[in-house]
Amino acid sequence: MPAITVSDLSVAYDRKRVLSNIFLEIEEGHRYGILGPNGSGKSTLLKAILGLIEDYTGTVEVLGQEVQKVRRQVVYVPQRSEIDFTFPATVRDVVLMGRYPHKKVFQRLNKEDHQLADAALEELDIVNLQNRQIGELSGGQQQRTFLARAMAQQADILMLDEPFVGVDIPTEEKIIAVLRKLSEAGKTLLVVHHDLQAVPEYFDHVILLNQRLIAHGTTEEVFTPELLKQAFGGQLALLQQAGGLAK
């Protein structure tokens, strides 16, 4: 059974089509890079899968069911620009939020929950930050915190929207190391990404979008000059010059 099945998905905002007739099968245990130019529908695809968009046509199944029925098995890390960092919470508070989907209303966190939070803080090297307010952190530290929250949830599917934007090199290296470890453990990862140069190293599968599905499959099959040109059009030459991509 695929981790995610998307059938004939179309999404429009204010009568403007953002995604058209998307068919996808996401296999378990892989790292998928979602690539495409600005406005191509990458973030919209994640939100539609998560059930955060109501006005769409088509069907989406997660682990063979509607996403609402398997919510605790799916975790989402949005773009940092969508997070309110003025919220008065410490790093540890945020990481512990990953345990709430496993709790009933008013049920308190227990020893196991705190142990899982401790393990996630350790994995992301942010134990020393656990009592800091999230608004006081650097961009890289904030991203580590929200990835630690995702780890604490112990979900089967992780969706991350531009996790490498605005982070330092050590944080980027730490994030990709954690993502590799998660996929090796059988987790499925969908990651919206923009740095084409890093794609062959970071992802074993690629989804190419530009409002429609250009291609999806293994990185070796899909990450080719011909398919990239279909997705990015005239922008590809600029990306090649900026990132040193092969022409």
C-alpha positions in Angstrom: 0.0 0.0 0.0 1.4 3.4 -0.9 2.0 5.9 2.0 0.0 8.5 0.0 -2.2 8.3 -3.0 -3.3 11.4 -4.9 -5.9 11.0 -7.6 -6.9 13.8 -10.0 -6.2 16.5 -7.5 -7.0 20.1 -8.6 -6.9 23.2 -6.5 -7.9 26.8 -7.3 -7.7 30.0 -5.3 -10.0 32.9 -6.3 -10.7 31.1 -9.6 -7.0 30.8 -10.4 -5.9 27.2 -10.9 -2.9 26.3 -8.7 -2.8 22.6 -9.2 -4.3 20.7 -12.1 -5.1 17.0 -12.3 -2.3 15.6 -10.1 -1.9 11.9 -9.8 0.7 10.6 -7.4 1.7 7.5 -5.5 4.1 8.1 -2.7 6.0 5.0 -1.6 6.9 4.3 2.0 10.4 4.8 3.4 11.7 7.4 0.9 12.8 11.0 0.9 10.9 12.9 -1.8 12.1 16.3 -2.9 9.2 18.5 -4.2 10.6 20.9 -6.8 9.3 23.6 -9.0 9.4 27.4 -9.6 7.7 29.9 -7.4 3.9 29.6 -7.7 4.1 26.0 -9.0 1.9 24.6 -6.2 4.5 22.9 -4.0 3.2 24.1 -0.7 -0.4 23.8 -1.9 0.2 20.1 -2.6 1.4 19.5 1.0 -1.6 21.4 2.4 -4.1 19.5 0.2 -2.6 16.1 1.4 -2.9 17.3 5.0 -6.5 18.3 4.6 -5.8 21.9 5.2 -7.5 23.0 2.0 -11.2 22.4 1.6 -11.8 23.7 -1.9 -10.3 21.1 -4.1 -11.4 18.3 -6.4 -10.1 14.8 -6.6 -9.2 12.4 -3.8 -6.3 12.0 -1.3 -5.6 8.9 0.8 -3.0 8.7 3.5 -2.1 5.2 4.6 -5.2 4.0 2.8 -7.6 6.3 4.6 -8.7 9.9 4.8 -6.0 11.9 6.5 -8.3 12.9 9.4 -8.4 9.3 10.5 -4.6 8.9 10.6 -3.8 12.4 11.8 -1.4 11.3 14.5 0.7 9.4 11.9 1.3 12.6 9.9 3.4 15.6 11.0 3.8 18.9 9.2 6.6 21.5 9.6 5.5 24.6 7.8 7.6 27.4 6.4 9.1 29.5 9.2 7.3 32.6 7.9 4.0 30.9 8.9 4.9 30.3 12.5 4.2 32.9 15.3 7.5 33.1 17.1 6.0 35.6 19.6 4.1 32.8 21.2 5.4 32.5 24.8 6.8 28.9 24.6 10.2 27.5 25.4 12.0 25.1 23.1 11.0 22.2 25.4 7.4 23.3 25.3 7.4 23.2 21.5 9.0 19.8 21.3 6.5 18.3 23.8 3.7 19.6 21.6 4.6 16.7 19.3 3.2 14.3 22.0 -0.3 16.0 22.1 -1.8 14.1 19.1 -1.3 10.9 21.2 -3.3 12.3 24.1 -6.9 12.5 25.0 -8.5 15.8 26.0 -7.0 17.0 29.3 -4.7 13.9 29.5 -1.4 14.9 31.0 2.0 14.2 29.5 3.8 11.2 31.2 7.3 10.0 31.7 7.5 8.4 28.3 6.4 11.6 26.6 9.2 13.5 28.4 11.7 10.8 27.5 10.8 11.1 23.8 11.2 14.9 24.0 14.6 14.4 25.6 15.7 12.1 22.8 14.5 14.5 20.1 16.3 17.4 21.8 19.5 15.3 22.0 19.2 14.2 18.3 18.9 17.9 17.1 21.7 19.1 19.5 19.4 21.6 21.2 19.4 20.3 24.8 21.2 23.4 25.9 18.4 25.6 24.4 15.5 23.8 25.9 14.6 26.6 28.4 15.0 29.4 25.8 11.9 31.2 24.3 11.5 30.2 20.7 11.4 33.9 19.7 14.9 34.4 21.0 16.5 31.7 18.7 18.2 32.0 15.4 16.6 30.7 12.3 18.6 27.5 12.3 17.8 26.9 16.0 14.1 27.5 15.4 14.1 25.0 12.5 15.9 22.4 14.7 13.2 22.9 17.4 10.3 22.2 15.0 12.0 19.2 13.5 12.6 17.9 17.1 8.8 18.4 17.7 8.1 16.3 14.5 10.5 13.6 15.8 8.8 13.5 19.2 5.4 12.8 17.5 6.8 9.6 16.1 4.7 9.9 12.9 5.1 7.6 9.9 4.9 10.5 7.4 6.7 13.8 7.7 6.0 16.8 5.5 8.5 19.8 5.6 8.0 23.0 3.7 11.4 24.6 2.9 13.2 23.4 6.0 16.6 24.6 4.7 15.7 28.2 4.1 17.5 30.7 6.4 19.5 28.1 8.3 23.3 27.9 8.7 25.4 25.1 7.2 25.7 23.1 10.4 22.0 23.1 10.8 21.4 22.1 7.2 23.8 19.2 7.6 22.1 18.2 10.9 18.7 18.3 9.3 19.6 16.2 6.3 21.4 13.7 8.6 18.2 13.4 10.7 16.0 13.0 7.5 18.3 10.2 6.2 18.0 8.4 9.6 14.2 8.7 9.6 13.9 7.3 6.1 16.2 4.4 6.9 13.9 3.7 9.8 11.0 3.4 7.3 9.5 6.9 7.6 8.2 8.7 4.5 9.3 12.3 3.9 8.0 14.9 1.6 10.2 18.0 1.5 9.6 21.2 -0.5 13.0 22.3 -1.6 14.5 25.0 -3.8 18.3 24.4 -4.0 18.6 22.2 -7.1 22.3 21.6 -6.6 21.7 19.6 -3.4 18.9 17.4 -4.8 20.9 14.4 -5.8 22.5 14.2 -2.4 19.4 14.9 -0.3 16.6 12.9 -2.0 16.1 9.5 -3.5 12.9 10.5 -5.2 11.8 13.7 -6.9 8.4 15.3 -7.7 8.6 18.0 -10.3 5.7 20.4 -10.4 4.6 23.5 -12.3 0.9 23.6 -11.5 0.7 20.2 -13.2 2.8 17.2 -12.5 5.8 17.2 -14.8 7.3 14.0 -13.5 7.9 11.9 -10.4 10.1 8.9 -9.7 13.6 8.2 -8.5 16.0 11.1 -8.5 18.1 9.4 -11.2 15.0 9.1 -13.5 13.5 12.5 -12.9 16.3 14.9 -12.1 17.4 15.4 -15.7 18.1 18.5 -17.7 15.1 17.8 -20.0 12.6 17.4 -17.2 14.0 20.3 -15.2 13.6 22.5 -18.3 10.0 21.5 -18.6 9.3 22.4 -15.0 11.4 25.6 -14.7 11.4 26.9 -18.3 13.4 30.1 -18.7 14.3 30.1 -15.0 16.6 27.1 -15.4 19.4 29.0 -17.0 19.5 31.4 -14.1 19.5 28.5 -11.6 22.3 26.8 -13.4 24.4 30.0 -13.3 23.7 30.6 -9.6 24.1 27.0 -8.4 26.6 25.5 -10.8 24.1 22.9 -12.2 25.1 20.9 -15.2 23.6 22.1 -18.4 
